[in-house]
């Protein structure tokens, strides 16, 4: 969208009414896909921050609840819908913790995600992030120093996640295997009762 189109959308009462109805309906129906569609639109249009935060809180609540139900059934999550939205919510929350330098909280959440997903690409990327969190590298330094922002994901399902780095992931994980094993031992209690 051009800036002109964004300004038109921000001022279009019919569109704003539709967006508000979508926000309320998505919360009422607990439809995480519609919640994210609405949230993304609200963010692009830079709308009411309070409503954005409220919707994001509802997304997180639903994601934690839904993941807990799946885990109680001992199921792992693939990256199909709606699972990808649950994983996205937890992942974004972990990144938020990391940007606020809550290294332990980010590491715990990423560890849980790594152990509930069925996707090697995302799991390996998350394991790399756990190593950087072990070193308490702040998120901006990690992003600026190690994320390959020029790389294009071959599969759009990875568009929500950082999966391209400026190093060889398999080699990095091998070189940092001891750190990763140590972290997994420390964090194992977060998932033990589920296995």
Residue frames as a rotation matrix with the C-alpha (Angstrom) as fourth column:
UNK 1
0.573 0.820 0.000 0.00
0.820 -0.573 0.000 0.00
0.000 0.000 -1.000 0.00
UNK 2
-0.274 -0.598 0.754 1.15
0.513 -0.753 -0.411 3.51
0.813 0.274 0.513 -0.73
UNK 3
-0.909 -0.089 -0.407 1.11
0.398 -0.470 -0.788 6.20
-0.121 -0.878 0.463 1.95
UNK 4
-0.726 0.685 -0.060 -1.89
-0.660 -0.671 0.338 7.74
0.191 0.285 0.939 0.24
UNK 5
-0.093 0.689 -0.719 -3.79
-0.184 0.698 0.692 4.43
0.979 0.197 0.061 0.37
UNK 6
-0.527 -0.161 -0.834 -2.88
0.731 0.415 -0.542 3.99
0.433 -0.895 -0.101 4.05
UNK 7
-0.977 0.163 -0.139 -4.17
-0.069 -0.854 -0.515 7.48
-0.202 -0.494 0.846 4.86
UNK 8
-0.426 0.866 -0.263 -7.39
-0.700 -0.132 0.701 6.75
0.573 0.483 0.663 2.96
UNK 9
-0.133 0.341 -0.931 -7.87
0.306 0.907 0.288 3.48
0.943 -0.247 -0.225 4.89
UNK 10
-0.800 -0.247 -0.546 -7.25
0.587 -0.137 -0.798 5.26
0.123 -0.959 0.254 8.22
UNK 11
-0.864 0.453 -0.219 -10.00
-0.374 -0.869 -0.324 7.76
-0.337 -0.198 0.920 7.40
UNK 12
-0.564 0.676 -0.475 -12.51
-0.388 0.291 0.875 5.38
0.729 0.677 0.098 5.79
UNK 13
-0.351 0.459 0.816 -15.32
-0.928 -0.053 -0.369 4.97
-0.126 -0.887 0.444 8.35
UNK 14
0.707 0.639 -0.302 -16.67
-0.684 0.726 -0.067 1.83
0.176 0.254 0.951 6.66
UNK 15
0.220 -0.719 -0.659 -13.29
-0.063 0.664 -0.745 0.13
0.973 0.205 0.100 6.70
UNK 16
-0.709 -0.492 0.506 -12.62
-0.484 -0.183 -0.856 1.17
0.514 -0.851 -0.108 10.31
UNK 17
0.114 0.838 0.534 -16.06
-0.982 0.177 -0.068 -0.15
-0.151 -0.517 0.842 11.31
UNK 18
0.741 0.107 -0.663 -15.32
-0.373 0.886 -0.274 -3.42
0.558 0.451 0.697 9.50
UNK 19
-0.231 -0.939 -0.256 -11.94
-0.122 0.289 -0.949 -3.69
0.965 -0.188 -0.182 11.26
UNK 20
-0.599 0.079 0.797 -13.49
-0.792 -0.209 -0.574 -3.08
0.121 -0.975 0.187 14.68
UNK 21
0.535 0.838 0.110 -16.19
-0.842 0.540 -0.020 -5.68
-0.076 -0.082 0.994 14.01
UNK 22
0.509 -0.442 -0.738 -13.52
-0.170 0.790 -0.590 -8.13
0.844 0.425 0.327 12.85
UNK 23
-0.581 -0.749 0.317 -11.54
-0.422 -0.056 -0.905 -7.47
0.696 -0.660 -0.284 16.03
UNK 24
-0.295 0.557 0.776 -14.54
-0.932 0.014 -0.363 -8.11
-0.213 -0.830 0.515 18.27
UNK 25
0.734 0.611 -0.298 -15.74
-0.672 0.717 -0.185 -11.14
0.101 0.336 0.936 16.27
UNK 26
0.152 -0.759 -0.633 -12.29
-0.263 0.587 -0.766 -12.70
0.953 0.283 -0.110 16.22
UNK 27
-0.749 -0.384 0.540 -12.05
-0.587 0.005 -0.810 -12.44
0.308 -0.923 -0.229 20.01
UNK 28
0.040 0.876 0.480 -15.58
-0.943 0.192 -0.272 -13.73
-0.330 -0.442 0.834 20.52
UNK 29
0.856 0.340 -0.389 -15.08
-0.485 0.788 -0.378 -16.69
0.178 0.512 0.840 18.18
UNK 30
0.437 -0.791 0.427 -11.51
-0.346 0.290 0.892 -17.33
-0.830 -0.538 -0.147 19.39
UNK 31
0.886 -0.128 0.446 -10.33
0.458 0.395 -0.796 -17.38
-0.074 0.910 0.409 15.79
UNK 32
0.290 -0.860 -0.421 -6.58
0.331 -0.323 0.887 -16.80
-0.898 -0.396 0.192 16.00
UNK 33
-0.404 -0.416 0.815 -6.19
0.897 -0.005 0.442 -16.50
-0.180 0.909 0.376 12.23
UNK 34
0.374 0.627 0.683 -8.75
0.684 -0.684 0.253 -13.68
0.626 0.373 -0.685 12.08
UNK 35
0.841 -0.140 -0.523 -7.21
0.380 -0.536 0.754 -12.12
-0.386 -0.833 -0.398 15.20
UNK 36
-0.150 -0.987 -0.050 -3.83
0.553 -0.125 0.824 -11.94
-0.820 0.096 0.565 13.48
UNK 37
-0.267 0.125 0.956 -5.31
0.926 -0.242 0.290 -10.69
0.267 0.962 -0.051 10.21
UNK 38
0.752 0.620 0.224 -7.01
0.502 -0.759 0.416 -7.89
0.428 -0.200 -0.882 12.14
UNK 39
0.646 -0.582 -0.494 -3.96
0.366 -0.331 0.870 -7.17
-0.670 -0.743 -0.001 14.30
UNK 40
-0.341 -0.827 0.447 -1.69
0.813 -0.021 0.582 -6.96
-0.472 0.562 0.679 11.26
UNK 41
0.046 0.446 0.894 -4.09
0.796 -0.556 0.237 -4.51
0.603 0.701 -0.381 9.58
UNK 42
0.928 0.337 -0.160 -4.31
0.356 -0.673 0.649 -2.40
0.111 -0.659 -0.744 12.73
UNK 43
0.299 -0.904 -0.306 -0.52
0.515 -0.117 0.849 -2.31
-0.803 -0.412 0.430 13.01
UNK 44
-0.399 -0.434 0.808 -0.01
0.917 -0.158 0.367 -1.33
-0.032 0.887 0.461 9.37
UNK 45
0.209 0.600 0.772 -2.55
0.573 -0.715 0.400 1.46
0.792 0.359 -0.493 9.75
UNK 46
-0.804 -0.592 -0.048 -1.05
0.352 -0.410 -0.841 2.53
0.479 -0.694 0.538 13.10
UNK 47
0.098 0.954 0.282 -4.46
-0.018 -0.282 0.959 2.51
0.995 -0.099 -0.010 14.81
UNK 48
0.577 0.293 0.762 -5.48
-0.674 -0.355 0.647 2.70
0.460 -0.888 -0.008 18.49
UNK 49
-0.417 -0.888 -0.192 -2.60
-0.558 0.417 -0.717 1.30
0.717 -0.192 -0.670 20.53
UNK 50
-0.491 0.298 0.818 -4.86
-0.788 0.248 -0.564 0.25
-0.371 -0.922 0.113 23.40
UNK 51
0.632 0.775 0.005 -7.03
-0.671 0.551 -0.496 -1.87
-0.387 0.311 0.868 21.08
UNK 52
0.359 -0.613 -0.704 -3.93
-0.571 0.453 -0.685 -3.33
0.739 0.648 -0.187 19.44
UNK 53
-0.668 -0.668 0.327 -2.49
-0.641 0.294 -0.709 -4.32
0.378 -0.684 -0.624 22.81
UNK 54
-0.100 0.745 0.660 -5.82
-0.805 0.328 -0.494 -5.74
-0.584 -0.581 0.567 23.92
UNK 55
0.793 0.384 -0.474 -6.07
-0.605 0.590 -0.535 -7.88
0.074 0.711 0.700 20.79
UNK 56
-0.050 -0.898 -0.438 -2.46
-0.549 0.391 -0.739 -9.05
0.834 0.204 -0.512 21.18
UNK 57
-0.617 -0.108 0.780 -3.23
-0.775 0.256 -0.577 -10.06
-0.138 -0.961 -0.242 24.80
UNK 58
0.434 0.854 0.286 -6.19
-0.713 0.520 -0.471 -12.12
-0.551 0.000 0.835 23.56
UNK 59
0.586 -0.322 -0.743 -3.96
-0.561 0.500 -0.660 -13.76
0.584 0.804 0.112 20.95
UNK 60
-0.507 -0.857 0.090 -1.45
-0.630 0.297 -0.718 -14.72
0.589 -0.421 -0.690 23.64
UNK 61
-0.300 0.481 0.824 -4.14
-0.811 0.326 -0.486 -16.08
-0.502 -0.814 0.292 25.96
UNK 62
0.746 0.647 -0.158 -5.62
-0.614 0.575 -0.541 -18.19
-0.259 0.500 0.826 23.18
UNK 63
0.306 -0.717 -0.626 -2.20
-0.576 0.384 -0.722 -19.40
0.758 0.582 -0.296 22.03
UNK 64
-0.663 -0.583 0.469 -1.11
-0.714 0.303 -0.632 -20.49
0.226 -0.754 -0.617 25.52
UNK 65
-0.025 0.768 0.640 -4.45
-0.741 0.416 -0.528 -22.19
-0.672 -0.487 0.558 26.14
UNK 66
0.799 0.364 -0.479 -4.50
-0.602 0.493 -0.628 -23.97
0.007 0.790 0.613 22.78
UNK 67
-0.026 -0.895 -0.445 -0.89
-0.611 0.367 -0.702 -25.13
0.791 0.254 -0.557 23.06
UNK 68
-0.601 -0.154 0.784 -1.51
-0.780 0.326 -0.534 -26.42
-0.173 -0.933 -0.316 26.56
UNK 69
0.438 0.843 0.313 -4.48
-0.678 0.538 -0.501 -28.47
-0.591 0.007 0.807 25.31
UNK 70
0.713 -0.229 -0.663 -2.40
-0.514 0.473 -0.716 -29.95
0.478 0.851 0.219 22.50
UNK 71
-0.362 -0.930 0.070 0.45
-0.691 0.217 -0.689 -30.73
0.626 -0.298 -0.721 24.85
UNK 72
-0.245 0.361 0.900 -1.88
-0.832 0.398 -0.386 -32.49
-0.498 -0.843 0.203 27.26
UNK 73
0.856 0.513 0.059 -2.67
-0.385 0.710 -0.589 -34.81
-0.345 0.482 0.806 24.35
UNK 74
0.107 -0.937 0.333 1.11
0.099 0.344 0.934 -35.26
-0.989 -0.067 0.130 23.81
UNK 75
0.683 0.164 0.712 0.81
0.713 0.063 -0.698 -33.79
-0.159 0.985 -0.074 20.33
UNK 76
-0.461 -0.811 -0.360 3.49
0.545 -0.579 0.606 -31.81
-0.700 0.083 0.709 18.57
UNK 77
0.522 0.657 -0.543 2.67
0.053 -0.661 -0.749 -28.85
-0.851 0.362 -0.380 16.37
UNK 78
-0.175 -0.511 0.842 3.41
0.963 0.091 0.255 -28.65
-0.207 0.855 0.476 12.68
UNK 79
-0.779 -0.206 -0.593 3.44
0.165 -0.979 0.123 -25.32
-0.605 -0.002 0.796 10.89
UNK 80
-0.600 0.685 0.412 -0.01
0.584 0.023 0.811 -25.67
0.546 0.728 -0.415 9.32
UNK 81
-0.611 0.477 0.632 -2.96
-0.584 -0.810 0.046 -23.48
0.534 -0.341 0.773 10.28
UNK 82
0.837 0.148 0.527 -4.02
-0.039 -0.945 0.326 -22.78
0.546 -0.293 -0.785 12.97
UNK 83
0.691 -0.578 -0.435 -0.88
0.709 0.423 0.564 -24.17
-0.142 -0.698 0.702 14.69
UNK 84
-0.184 -0.832 0.524 1.42
0.860 -0.394 -0.324 -21.71
0.476 0.391 0.788 12.95
UNK 85
0.168 0.316 0.934 -0.48
-0.078 -0.940 0.333 -18.84
0.983 -0.128 -0.133 14.56
UNK 86
0.988 0.118 -0.096 -0.11
0.073 0.185 0.980 -20.36
0.134 -0.976 0.174 18.04
UNK 87
0.319 -0.946 -0.064 3.60
0.939 0.306 0.158 -20.84
-0.130 -0.111 0.985 17.43
UNK 88
-0.133 -0.319 0.938 3.88
0.550 -0.811 -0.198 -17.31
0.825 0.490 0.283 16.01
UNK 89
0.681 0.476 0.557 2.26
-0.164 -0.641 0.749 -15.86
0.714 -0.602 -0.358 19.14
UNK 90
0.902 -0.385 -0.196 4.60
0.344 0.363 0.866 -17.69
-0.262 -0.848 0.460 21.51
UNK 91
0.092 -0.910 0.405 7.59
0.992 0.048 -0.118 -16.87
0.087 0.413 0.907 19.32
UNK 92
0.069 -0.001 0.998 6.74
0.288 -0.958 -0.021 -13.16
0.955 0.288 -0.066 19.15
UNK 93
0.929 0.281 0.239 6.27
-0.155 -0.290 0.944 -13.14
0.335 -0.915 -0.226 22.91
UNK 94
0.605 -0.784 -0.140 9.72
0.726 0.470 0.503 -14.71
-0.328 -0.405 0.853 23.34
UNK 95
-0.147 -0.645 0.750 11.25
0.840 -0.481 -0.249 -12.08
0.522 0.594 0.613 21.05
UNK 96
0.494 0.405 0.769 9.49
-0.042 -0.873 0.487 -9.38
0.868 -0.273 -0.414 23.05
UNK 97
0.971 -0.190 -0.144 11.01
0.181 0.193 0.964 -10.78
-0.155 -0.963 0.222 26.23
UNK 98
0.211 -0.955 0.210 14.42
0.968 0.234 0.092 -10.85
-0.137 0.184 0.973 24.56
UNK 99
-0.022 -0.200 0.980 14.15
0.519 -0.840 -0.160 -7.21
0.854 0.505 0.122 23.40
UNK 100
0.702 0.303 0.645 13.38
-0.371 -0.618 0.694 -6.29
0.608 -0.726 -0.321 27.01
UNK 101
-0.275 -0.962 -0.005 16.52
-0.620 0.181 -0.764 -8.22
0.735 -0.207 -0.645 28.05
UNK 102
0.338 0.397 0.853 14.52
-0.844 0.530 0.088 -10.86
-0.417 -0.750 0.514 29.89
UNK 103
-0.365 -0.631 -0.685 17.00
-0.880 0.473 0.033 -13.49
0.304 0.615 -0.728 28.72
UNK 104
-0.920 0.015 0.392 15.73
-0.192 0.855 -0.482 -16.24
-0.342 -0.519 -0.783 31.02
UNK 105
-0.027 0.998 0.060 12.08
-0.221 0.052 -0.974 -15.73
-0.975 -0.040 0.219 30.03
UNK 106
0.350 0.087 -0.933 12.91
-0.921 -0.148 -0.359 -15.65
-0.169 0.985 0.029 26.32
UNK 107
-0.650 -0.691 -0.316 15.09
-0.723 0.690 -0.023 -18.74
0.234 0.214 -0.948 26.62
UNK 108
-0.714 0.442 0.544 12.38
-0.119 0.689 -0.715 -20.67
-0.690 -0.575 -0.439 28.48
UNK 109
0.325 0.915 -0.240 9.71
-0.393 -0.101 -0.914 -19.82
-0.860 0.391 0.327 25.93
UNK 110
0.189 -0.336 -0.923 11.94
-0.975 0.045 -0.217 -20.61
0.115 0.941 -0.319 22.95
UNK 111
-0.847 -0.495 0.194 12.95
-0.525 0.836 -0.160 -23.90
-0.083 -0.238 -0.968 24.59
UNK 112
-0.281 0.836 0.471 9.29
-0.082 0.468 -0.880 -24.87
-0.956 -0.286 -0.063 24.97
UNK 113
0.538 0.479 -0.694 8.59
-0.692 -0.220 -0.688 -23.95
-0.482 0.850 0.213 21.34
UNK 114
-0.261 -0.748 -0.611 11.60
-0.947 0.322 0.010 -25.97
0.189 0.581 -0.792 20.14
UNK 115
-0.949 -0.168 0.268 10.26
-0.255 0.908 -0.333 -28.99
-0.187 -0.384 -0.904 21.97
UNK 116
-0.181 0.952 0.247 6.64
0.026 0.255 -0.967 -28.78
-0.983 -0.168 -0.070 20.83
UNK 117
0.392 0.319 -0.863 7.15
-0.777 -0.388 -0.496 -28.27
-0.493 0.865 0.096 17.10
UNK 118
0.325 -0.260 0.909 7.66
0.473 0.877 0.082 -30.74
-0.819 0.404 0.409 14.28
UNK 119
0.969 -0.107 0.225 9.87
0.155 -0.447 -0.881 -28.68
0.194 0.888 -0.416 12.01
UNK 120
0.389 -0.901 -0.193 13.65
0.901 0.328 0.283 -29.09
-0.192 -0.284 0.939 11.88
UNK 121
-0.162 -0.459 0.873 14.34
0.653 -0.713 -0.254 -25.75
0.740 0.529 0.415 10.19
UNK 122
0.431 0.399 0.809 12.53
-0.280 -0.794 0.540 -23.75
0.858 -0.459 -0.230 12.86
UNK 123
0.975 -0.078 -0.209 13.80
0.222 0.433 0.874 -25.94
0.022 -0.898 0.439 15.71
UNK 124
0.174 -0.984 0.046 17.42
0.980 0.169 -0.102 -25.54
0.093 0.063 0.994 14.62
UNK 125
-0.146 -0.160 0.976 17.00
0.289 -0.951 -0.113 -21.78
0.946 0.266 0.185 14.28
UNK 126
0.747 0.483 0.457 15.48
-0.310 -0.355 0.882 -21.58
0.588 -0.800 -0.116 17.74
UNK 127
0.769 -0.538 -0.346 18.31
0.636 0.590 0.496 -23.70
-0.063 -0.602 0.796 19.15
UNK 128
-0.194 -0.836 0.514 20.77
0.787 -0.445 -0.426 -21.15
0.585 0.322 0.744 17.73
UNK 129
0.136 0.338 0.931 18.83
-0.189 -0.914 0.359 -18.39
0.973 -0.225 -0.060 19.46
UNK 130
0.966 0.202 -0.161 18.99
0.092 0.315 0.945 -20.29
0.241 -0.928 0.285 22.76
UNK 131
0.216 -0.964 -0.153 22.80
0.968 0.233 -0.098 -20.34
0.130 -0.127 0.983 22.46
UNK 132
-0.393 -0.345 0.853 22.85
0.356 -0.912 -0.205 -16.55
0.848 0.223 0.481 21.95
UNK 133
0.554 0.650 0.520 20.51
-0.304 -0.424 0.853 -16.10
0.775 -0.631 -0.037 24.91
UNK 134
0.744 -0.389 -0.543 22.88
0.653 0.594 0.470 -18.21
0.140 -0.704 0.696 27.00
UNK 135
-0.329 -0.935 0.130 25.53
0.914 -0.350 -0.204 -15.60
0.236 0.052 0.970 26.21
UNK 136
0.211 0.583 -0.784 23.04
0.736 -0.623 -0.266 -12.83
-0.644 -0.521 -0.560 27.11
UNK 137
-0.884 -0.395 0.250 23.55
0.448 -0.563 0.694 -11.10
-0.133 0.726 0.675 23.80
UNK 138
-0.346 0.821 -0.454 20.88
-0.132 -0.521 -0.843 -8.43
-0.929 -0.232 0.289 23.49
UNK 139
0.347 0.621 0.703 18.40
0.540 0.480 -0.691 -8.83
-0.767 0.620 -0.169 20.67
UNK 140
0.903 0.003 -0.430 19.60
-0.292 -0.729 -0.619 -5.88
-0.316 0.684 -0.658 18.60
UNK 141
-0.070 -0.995 -0.071 23.20
-0.869 0.026 0.495 -7.15
-0.491 0.096 -0.866 18.66
UNK 142
-0.338 0.041 0.940 21.99
0.163 0.986 0.015 -10.63
-0.927 0.159 -0.340 17.71
UNK 143
0.643 0.708 0.290 19.81
0.428 -0.018 -0.904 -9.32
-0.635 0.706 -0.315 14.89
UNK 144
0.807 -0.350 -0.476 22.39
-0.541 -0.761 -0.357 -6.88
-0.238 0.546 -0.804 13.50
UNK 145
-0.094 -0.991 0.093 25.30
-0.900 0.125 0.418 -9.27
-0.426 -0.044 -0.904 13.86
UNK 146
-0.774 -0.313 0.550 23.89
-0.238 0.949 0.204 -12.67
-0.586 0.027 -0.810 12.93
UNK 147
0.196 0.898 0.394 20.57
0.304 0.326 -0.895 -12.49
-0.932 0.295 -0.209 11.08
UNK 148
-0.840 -0.434 0.325 20.87
0.401 -0.095 0.911 -12.60
-0.365 0.896 0.254 7.30
UNK 149
-0.102 0.860 -0.500 18.32
0.014 -0.501 -0.865 -9.98
-0.995 -0.096 0.039 6.33
UNK 150
-0.392 -0.113 -0.913 19.17
-0.860 -0.308 0.407 -10.37
-0.327 0.945 0.023 2.63
UNK 151
-0.995 -0.018 0.100 18.16
0.009 0.965 0.262 -14.04
-0.101 0.262 -0.960 2.55
UNK 152
-0.272 0.943 -0.189 14.75
-0.928 -0.205 0.310 -14.94
0.253 0.260 0.932 1.20
UNK 153
-0.421 0.215 0.881 12.77
-0.436 0.804 -0.405 -17.77
-0.795 -0.555 -0.244 2.74
UNK 154
-0.950 0.055 -0.307 11.94
-0.249 0.457 0.854 -20.44
0.187 0.888 -0.421 0.18
UNK 155
-0.413 0.827 -0.381 8.83
0.723 0.552 0.416 -21.34
0.554 -0.104 -0.826 2.13
UNK 156
-0.242 0.351 0.905 6.43
-0.180 -0.932 0.313 -18.61
0.953 -0.087 0.289 3.25
UNK 157
0.707 0.531 -0.468 5.59
0.326 0.343 0.881 -20.45
0.628 -0.775 0.069 6.47
UNK 158
0.028 -0.780 -0.625 8.96
0.999 0.046 -0.013 -19.24
0.039 -0.624 0.781 7.79
UNK 159
-0.118 -0.042 0.992 8.07
0.441 -0.897 0.015 -15.62
0.889 0.440 0.125 7.13
UNK 160
0.790 0.485 0.374 7.10
-0.126 -0.468 0.874 -15.09
0.599 -0.738 -0.309 10.77
UNK 161
0.895 -0.445 -0.032 10.38
0.238 0.415 0.878 -16.46
-0.378 -0.793 0.477 12.10
UNK 162
0.420 -0.856 -0.300 14.10
-0.895 -0.445 0.015 -15.73
-0.146 0.263 -0.954 11.97
UNK 163
0.825 -0.078 0.560 15.54
0.061 0.997 0.049 -18.75
-0.562 -0.006 0.827 10.19
UNK 164
0.693 -0.609 0.386 18.33
0.520 0.050 -0.853 -17.26
0.501 0.791 0.351 8.06
UNK 165
0.792 -0.519 -0.322 21.63
0.076 -0.439 0.895 -16.44
-0.606 -0.734 -0.308 9.67
UNK 166
0.721 -0.595 -0.355 25.00
-0.641 -0.377 -0.669 -15.35
0.264 0.710 -0.653 8.34
UNK 167
-0.455 -0.807 0.377 26.62
-0.862 0.505 0.041 -18.58
-0.224 -0.306 -0.925 9.55
UNK 168
-0.417 0.243 -0.876 26.16
-0.362 0.840 0.405 -22.27
0.834 0.486 -0.262 8.84
UNK 169
0.315 0.674 0.668 23.48
-0.875 -0.067 0.480 -23.43
0.368 -0.735 0.569 11.30
UNK 170
0.897 0.042 -0.440 24.54
0.044 0.982 0.183 -27.09
0.440 -0.184 0.879 11.51
UNK 171
-0.040 -0.991 -0.126 28.17
0.502 0.089 -0.860 -26.14
0.864 -0.098 0.494 12.18
UNK 172
-0.361 -0.025 0.932 27.17
-0.563 -0.791 -0.239 -23.50
0.743 -0.611 0.272 14.75
UNK 173
0.654 0.680 0.332 25.01
-0.693 0.361 0.624 -26.01
0.304 -0.638 0.707 16.62
UNK 174
0.695 -0.482 -0.533 27.81
0.417 0.875 -0.248 -28.57
0.586 -0.050 0.809 16.54
UNK 175
-0.341 -0.886 0.313 30.34
0.275 -0.413 -0.869 -26.03
0.899 -0.210 0.384 17.86
UNK 176
-0.555 0.218 0.803 27.92
-0.713 -0.622 -0.324 -24.97
0.429 -0.752 0.500 20.62
UNK 177
0.004 0.573 -0.820 26.57
-0.044 0.819 0.572 -28.43
0.999 0.034 0.028 21.42
UNK 178
-0.586 -0.296 -0.754 27.81
0.684 0.319 -0.657 -28.29
0.435 -0.900 0.016 25.04
UNK 179
-0.960 0.276 0.033 26.06
-0.263 -0.862 -0.433 -24.98
-0.091 -0.424 0.901 25.70
UNK 180
-0.283 0.909 -0.306 22.86
-0.753 -0.013 0.658 -26.26
0.594 0.417 0.688 24.14
UNK 181
-0.110 0.193 -0.975 22.95
0.311 0.938 0.151 -29.52
0.944 -0.287 -0.163 26.10
UNK 182
-0.867 -0.254 -0.429 23.55
0.485 -0.231 -0.844 -27.56
0.115 -0.939 0.324 29.32
UNK 183
-0.778 0.627 0.035 20.59
-0.628 -0.777 -0.034 -25.28
0.006 -0.049 0.999 28.57
UNK 184
-0.103 0.762 -0.640 18.35
-0.460 0.534 0.710 -28.23
0.882 0.367 0.295 27.70
UNK 185
-0.431 -0.100 -0.897 19.21
0.618 0.691 -0.374 -29.90
0.657 -0.716 -0.236 31.03
UNK 186
-0.976 0.012 -0.217 18.40
0.155 -0.665 -0.731 -26.70
-0.153 -0.747 0.647 32.94
UNK 187
-0.610 0.757 -0.235 15.12
-0.786 -0.615 0.061 -26.16
-0.098 0.222 0.970 31.10
UNK 188
-0.820 0.231 -0.524 13.95
-0.047 0.884 0.464 -29.77
0.571 0.406 -0.714 30.83
UNK 189
-0.809 0.516 -0.281 11.61
0.444 0.223 -0.868 -29.36
-0.385 -0.827 -0.410 33.81
UNK 190
-0.580 0.599 -0.552 9.42
-0.595 -0.774 -0.216 -27.08
-0.557 0.203 0.805 31.68
UNK 191
-0.041 0.560 -0.828 8.33
-0.938 0.264 0.225 -29.99
0.344 0.786 0.514 29.51
UNK 192
-0.888 -0.456 -0.067 9.08
-0.409 0.847 -0.339 -33.12
0.211 -0.274 -0.938 31.60
UNK 193
-0.583 0.703 0.407 5.60
-0.215 0.349 -0.912 -33.61
-0.784 -0.619 -0.053 33.02
UNK 194
0.276 0.709 -0.649 4.24
-0.823 -0.174 -0.541 -33.65
-0.497 0.683 0.535 29.47
UNK 195
-0.227 -0.467 -0.855 6.38
-0.884 0.467 -0.020 -36.51
0.409 0.751 -0.519 28.15
